[in-house]
Amino acid sequence: MASLTDHEPHGIHQTKKATASGWIGSALEYYDFFIYATAASLIFPQLFFPSGNPRIAIIASLATYGVGYVARPIGAFVLGHWGDTKGRKTVLLLCMFLMGFSTMAVGLLPTYHQVGLLAPVLLVVLRLIQGFAVAGEISGASSMILEHAPFGRRGYFASFTLQGVQAGQILAAAVFLPLAHYMPEDAFNSWGWRIPFLLSVVVLLAGYIIRREVRETPAFETEGAVPKSPIVEAFKYSWKEMIAVVCMALMNVIPVVTTIFGAAYAVQPAYGIGFHKSVYLWIPVIGNIVAVVVIPLVGNLSDKIGRRPLIIGGALGSGLLSFGYLYAISISNVPLAILMSVLMWGIVYQGYNAIFPSFYPELFPTRSRVSAMAIAQNIGTTITALLPALFAAVAPPGSTGIPTTVGAMALGITIIAAIAAYSVRETYRLHLNDLGERGSVPVDKQDYKRMRAQTLANAHAKAA
């Protein structure tokens, strides 16, 4: 009879410490990333670009948001290689330092009215560094948690990586909300917007203290000879799975619709919707609060029924709900917009969002796991990064049918993601040492249930 330790790496498994590190590190790093996203939608069009043409300023500001994603594939190649050759822990520390320093620097930038075109140039440079740094975060954190987690619980523990991301978004909005609401608009546009960026010094210090305490994963330490080029191995042996991950990562269209284009559509005067900045910021915040609760529940469910059904359902459902969300904004109905945000972003989308931190790395072997996931995922998200500017171009201020136009594009993209998830094998019943291997056989369902029950019993015994 198979046991829990068969085909699992031996060594010290720091499941809780690794999970806490992934959660807090992702929360802190994505706080940095999303305060930029919020500012790009709400105030950067007026601060860093010529004010003569509001439409051009909105498109240009959203395009600088996309620039950060352009740097992601480059960061994925560099940081993925680092994670597979130097270790998961070292790459996560490097990501945090790069993100922290570049975000603080944004808070010190001069505006367009002070230095002209130099302002958007400097903004783009720092955004490139941010994108480079964040490229290694999710793949590194997901791999670290996955490789520390016990068999039968990988989906649950890995989901905390994305719960941390959602918490980071809540924190980003929570910092902006009181500033946007209580500060006079002139003061906020003059210097108040800089405060969230400068607070990244706290992010940097806290993240370093937490992440230095986690040991390298047993899977990495017992792998043997480190591959000279994990990237080559990834493309040679796992290219089919990488293409599938690229397509599934297009699900980033839903956060784009919710927090980027949706913000510009609701708040920018040129669109004429008339949501106040502080009111709109509450919409994704409430959705994220619900998501924080939902994510571990969905992650746990994936350990029972598998990864693919949840990803497929989450993709198709959230794509359909994007129509309702944008329609609610178009009629200036705040309660309906909040309800649709909770349904689309807070609940249904988490069928994908909570699962990919376990599903993506499970598709690849330990030797090339970080590289393969980082490269494929970041190529997909880079494609979606072009969408805010594309949405603003095809549905500009003054145009009609914006919810239908943008909603149809979002649904089409989520259908591609669902098909990609259906095309790859299920992974939740594969042992860690068998992941990414073509001939690997999943554990029998009954044996899996028994092993998972034993894992849960062991956890309860340790907690007692």
N, C-alpha and C positions, 0 to 999 in steps of 0.2 A: 504494500500500500504506500502511495506517495506521501511524503512528509513536507512540512512547511519549508525545510531547509534545502530540499532538492532543487538544484538549478538556481539557487540564490547565492549571492556573494557573501562570504564570511568576513566578519569584522565587527567593529563597533558601529551600531546603527543609532544615530542621534536623531530620531524621528521628530521629536518635539522641538528640539533646538533648530534643526534644519527648517522645519515648517515656520517657526517664529522668525527665523532669519529671512526666509523667502517672503513671508507676509510683510514684515516691517520694512525690509529693503525695497520691495516693490511699491509699498505705500509711499515711502519717502521719495523714491525716484520718480514715480508717476505723479506725485504732487508737483514736482518740478516741471514735468512734461505738460501737464494739463493746466497749470497756471498760464503757461504760454498760449495754449489753445484757447483758453477763456479770454485772455487779453487780445489775441489776434482777432477774435470775433467782435469784442465789445469796444475796444478803444484804440488799437493799433492803426486802424484805417485813418483816424484823425491825427495820430501822433507821428507816424513814420512815413507818410506818403503825401503827395500834393493834395490839397483839399479842394481844388477846383472842380474835380469830377468825382462825385461820391461813388459811382458805379466802378470806376477804375480803381479807386482806393480800396473798396471792399474786395474786389478780385485779387488785387496785389497783396493785400494783407493775408487773405486765405491761402494765396500761393506760397507765401513765406512759411506758413504752417506746413504746407506740403514739402517744402525744401528739406525740413528735418527728416522726412521719410526718405528722401532721395539719398541721404547719407547712410540710411540703415543697411542696405545691402553691402556697402563697403565695410561698415562696422561689423556686420554679420560674418564676413569672411575673416576679418582680423581677429575679432573677439571669439568667434566660434573656434578657430584654430587654437587660440590661446586656451580656451576652456577644455579642449580635448587633449592638449599636450602639457599644459602647466597645471591644470586642475580647475574644478568648478569654483572653488572658494576664491582663488586669486583673480579670476575674471570678474567676479561679482564686486570685489573691492575696487578694481580698476574702473568699472562702469560707474560706480557711485562717485568716485572722485571727479571723473570727467564731467558727469552731469551736474554735480554740485557747483563746481567752479564756473562752468559756462552759464548756469542759471543766475548765479549772483551777478555775473557780468552784464546780463540783460538789464538788471535793475540799475545799472550805472550808465546806461547808454544816453547820449544826447538825442534830441528829437530832430525831425526834418526841419523844423523852423529854426533850429539852432545851428545845424551844420549841413543842411541840404541833403544831397544824395548819399553822403557818407553814412548817414543814420541808417537807411535801409540796408546798405552794404554790410555794415557791422552787425546788424540784426540777422542777416542771412548767414554770416560766418558763424555766429554763436549758435544759430539754429542747426547748422550742419554738425557742430560738435555735439549738441544735444542728441541729434538723431543717431550719430555714430555711437554714442555711449549707450543709449537705450536699446540698441540692437542686440546687445548681449544679455540684457537683464532677464527677460522672460525665459529664454532658452536655458540660461545658466541656472536660474532659480528653480525652474521646473525640473531640470535634470537632477539638481542637488536633492530636492525633496523626494522625487521619485525613487532615487537610488538609496535614500535612507529609509523609505517607507516599507512597512511589512507587506507581504503578499496578501492580496485581498482587500487592501486598504489604500492602494496607490491613488485611485481616483479621488478619494476623500481628502487625503493630505495634500495632493498636488493642487487641488482646487483653491487652497488658501493663497496660492500665488496670485490668483486673479481676484480673490476677495481683498487682498492687499491693494491691488490696482484700483478697485472700486473705492476703497477707503481713501486712497490718495486723491481721487477725484472729489470725494466729499470734502476732504480737507482743503483742497484748492478752492472750491466754491465757498467753503465756510470762511476762508480768509477774505475772499473778495466780497462776500455778502455784506458784512458790516461796513466795510470801507465804501462800497458803492451806495449803501443805504444812508449812512450817517454823515459821510463827508460831503461838503458842498461839491457840486460837479466840477467846478473850476479847480478846486484843490485836488480832487481825485485825478483829474486828467493831467494836472501839473506834476504832482509828486506822489500822490497816494497809491497809484498803480505800481510804484516801485517797491513798496513794502513787501508784498508776497515773494518777490524775487530775491530780495536781500535776506529774507528769513531762511533761505537755503543753507546758510551757514549752520543752522541748527540741524537741518536735514543731514548734512555732511558728517557732523560730529556724532549724532545719534546712530546713523547707519554704520559707521566704522566700528563703534563700540560693540554693536550687536553682531556684526558679521565676523569679526575676528575670533569670536568664541566658538564657531562651528568648525568641526573637523572635516577633512576631505572625505568623500564618500567611499565606502568599502568597494563598490563596483569599480571606481577609477583606480584605487590603490592596488586592487588585485588583478587588474586587467593584464598586467605583464608589460611587454615592450610597448612604449607609446608609439603610435603610428607617426611616420615622418610627415605625412600629409593626409590628415583626416578628411580634408576637403575633397581630395582626389578619390579617396575610398567612398565618400558619400555619393559623389556623382557616378562612380563606377558601379556600385552595388545597390544603391538606394534611390536611383533617379526617378523611378515610378512613384515611390512614396513622396519624394520631394515635390513632384509636379502636383500630386494630390493636396499636399499641404499648402502650396502656393494658391491653389483654387479655394481651399477652405478658408485661408486667411483673408480672402476677399470679404468675409463676414464683417470685417472692420468697417464696412459701409454703414452698418447700423449705428455705431458710435459717431461716425461722421454726420449722419442725418440728425442724430439726437443733440450732440453737443457743439458741432461746428457750423454746418449749414443752418441747422435749426435756430441757433443763436443769432446768426446774421439776419436770417429771415424775420425773426421775431422782433429784434431790437434795432437794427439799422434804420434810420429815418427814411432812407431811399425806398425801402419796401413798403412803408406806410402802414405796418401792422400796429405799431405803437405800444408793444410790451415795454415796461420799464426794466432797466438792466437788473435791478435787485429782484424784481418779480420773476423774470425769466430764469435767473440763476437757480431759483428754487426748484424748477421743473426737473432738470437732470439730477439735482441733489436728492430729491425724494425718490426718484427711480433708483439711484445708487444705494440709498439706505435700504430699500427693499432688496436689492441685489446682494448686499452684504449678508443678509439673512438667508436668501435663497441659495447662494452658491454652494456652501458645504452640504446642504441637503441634496442638491443635484449631483454633486461629486460623489456623495455616499450612494445615491441611487445608481450611478454608473457602475459602481462596484458590484451591484446586484444584477443589473439587466444588460450591461454593456455600454460602450461609448457611442457607437454609431446611431442607435435609435434616437438618442437625445440630441445629438448634433443635427441630424436631419430634421427633426421636428422643430428644434430651435431656429434653424435657418429659415425654413419655409414660413413658420408662424410669425417671426419678427419681420420678415420681408413684407408680408401682407399687412401687418399692423402699422407699417411706416406710412401708408396712405392716411390712416385715421389720425396719426400724430400730426402730420403736416396740415391736414384739413383743420384740426383743432386750432393750430396756430393761425391759419388763414382767416378764421372767423373770430379771432381774438378771444377765444373761450378758454380762460385760464384753468378752470376746474377740469374741463374735458382734456386739455393738453396734459395736465398732471396725470389724469387717469390713463390716457394712452401711453404716456411715458412709463408709468408703473407696469402696465401690461407688456409693452413692447420691450423696453430696456431692462426693467427691474425683474421680470419673470421669464418671459418666453425666450429672449435672447440668451439667458443664462444656460439654456440647454446646450448651446454651443460654448459660451464663454467659460463656464465652469469646468468643461470637459477637455478643452484642447490642451491645457497644461499637463494632463496625463496622456492624452491620446497621441499628440504629436511626438513627444520623446519616446513613447512606446513603439513607434513605427521604425525606430532606428537602433542599431547596436551601440553598446557603450563606447566603442572606439571612435565613433564619428557622430555621436548623438547630438552634442551641442552645436557642432558645425552644420549638420544636416538640417536640424530644426531652425537654427538661427537664419541660415541663408534662405530656406524656403519660405518661412513665415514672413521674413522682412521683405522679400520680393513681393509677396502678396499684399502686405500692408502698404508698401510703397505705391503700388498701383492704386489702391484706394485713397492714398493721400492726394492724388490729383483730382479727386472727386469734388471737394469743396469749391475749387475754382471752376471746375466743369459745370457743377450745378448752378453756380452763380452766373455762368456764361449762357447756359441754355435756358435758365429760368431767372433772368435778370430783373431788377426793379422795374415795375411797370408792365411786366408780362402777365398773361392769364394762365390759369390751369397749373399753377406751380405745384400743388400737392400731387396732382395726377402725373405730371412729367417726372418729378424727382422720385415719387413713390414707385412708378413703373421701372425706373432705372435701378432702384434699390432692390425690388423684388427679383428682377432678372439676374442680378448679381448673386443674391442669396440662393437662387435655384442652382446656379453653377456650383456653389459651395456644397449644397446638399448632394448633388450628383457625385462630387469628388469624395465625400464621406462614404457614400454607398459603394464606391469603387475599390476601397481598400479593406483589408482584413480586420476582423475584430481582434482586440488585444488584451482585454481585461483578464482573461484566464491564462495568459502566457506568463511563465516565470521570467524574472528579470534577465537572467543569463540567456534566455531564449529569444528575447525581443530583437527584432530586426533580422532574424535568421529565416531564410526561405523555407527550410524544411521543418521548422519547429511545430510541435503539436500542442494545442491548448489542453489544459487540465480538464478532465471529465467534469461535467456540471455538478454531479453529486459529490465528487471529491473536492471540487472547488468550494462548494457550500460548507463542507466539513472543515476544510482548511481555514476558510474565512471565519467560521464560528470559533475555531481555535485561536485565531489571531485576536478576535474581539475578547475572548475569555482571558487570554494572556494580558491584554491591555487593562482589563478590569481588575485582574489580580495585582498588577503592578500599582494601580491607582489606589487599591484598598489599603 
